[in-house]
Structures are given as structure tokens and as C-alpha cells.
Amino acid sequence: MEVFEAIRKRHSVRSYLSEEVPSGKLKKIMEAARLAPSAGNIQPWHFIVVTNQQKRKKLSKGRYAKFLTESPVVLVGCGDKKASPNWHAVDTTIAMQNMVLTATSEGLSTCWIGSFNENQVKKLLSIPERFRVIALIALGYRRETMELTSKVLHFFRRRKKLEKISSLEEFGKFLFNW
């Protein structure tokens, strides 16, 4: 799958089959994170792969994270604030986007999760103090359902047009006239 096709196909999935993610695909996803660019090539990230059902259940306590009990894998992205005080969050986010796009290209589904209590996640997963929990990613095979909430949301909140999000030379000057 081409990169742009993966970008177009990727969307947040909140319902997963219990089917295990093959280790070869998981390794490729982790390798995509490892290859991400970072400021000064510091690579201030650490990723925890959570497959344990009880731990996934505890990670699902966030208001918008209930479905994490369903996804067979939860990826926890941590940024090392000591190694890179100014860029750990951005660099870790870039690496996590690599993971999401690689998962899509491998036929897997994901959902980016920001609904969590950082202190609880750090305690549960024994994350050292110098790390911040940047985000969680649900990972697995999509279960076909009628996600009514998602369908309604996407109907009313469509993607913005290119001319609304880009400018040429200065804010407000159209980049493309189409």
C-alpha cells in the first residue's frame, strides 16, 4: 500500500476482533517508530506493547477509552523529557504516526487515545519519572459494527477543505485556487 493510500484509508476504529496481531506485523510497526525522525536524532521515546487483558482493562478507564478492553494490543508512547525537554512530545508523536500508518498498510486498525490518567498509566506499567505518557494507540483487526456515533460525527464534521487549512506565503492567501 502506498503511503498516501494508507493516509486516506486510516480512520479511528473503536471495535476490534479478539484476533491476535501477528508478531511479524507488530515488529514492523515498532520498526516504523524506530525509524522516525527526531530533533537532533535523540530519539526520546519508549513504546510499551500491552497485550495483557487485565492491564488493557485498567488502561480503558479513560472516558473515551472503554473499547481498549477489546483491542488485542495497546501501544503506549512515552517521551523522555530529560533526554529532550523541548521536543520529546513532538518526536514521540511523529513516531506514533509512523506506527499508525504502518498498521494501516498492514491491514490493521487503530485509534489514537488521549483519554487516560497519566499517573495511573505510569504506575500500572512501571514507567520511570523522566518519561511522559504521550498517547495510547488501540491496535487490532476491525470488527464490523454499526458505529452510529462515529457515522454521525463524520457526517456533521467532515474534513475541512484544503483552502481552509493552508496558505501561501502568509496566513489567508490561498495556496491553491481550486
Stockholm file with secondary structure:
# STOCKHOLM 1.0

chainA/1-178         MEVFEAIRKRHSVRSYLSEEVPSGKLKKIMEAARLAPSAGNIQPWHFIVVTNQQKRKKLSKGRYAKFLTESPVVLVGCGDKKASPNWHAVDTTIAMQNMVLTATSEGLSTCWIGSFNENQVKKLLSIPERFRVIALIALGYRRETMELTSKVLHFFRRRKKLEKISSLEEFGKFLFNW
#=GR chainA/1-178 SS CCHHHHHHHCCBCCCBCCCCCCHHHHHHHHHHHHTCCCGGGCCCEEEEEECCHHHHHHHTTSTTCGGGGTSSEEEEEEEETTTCTTTHHHHHHHHHHHHHHHHHHTTCEEEEECCSCHHHHHHHHTCCTTEEEEEEEEEECBCCCCCHHHHHHHHHSCCCCHHHHCCSSSTTSCSCCC
#=GC SS_cons         CCHHHHHHHCCBCCCBCCCCCCHHHHHHHHHHHHTCCCGGGCCCEEEEEECCHHHHHHHTTSTTCGGGGTSSEEEEEEEETTTCTTTHHHHHHHHHHHHHHHHHHTTCEEEEECCSCHHHHHHHHTCCTTEEEEEEEEEECBCCCCCHHHHHHHHHSCCCCHHHHCCSSSTTSCSCCC
//
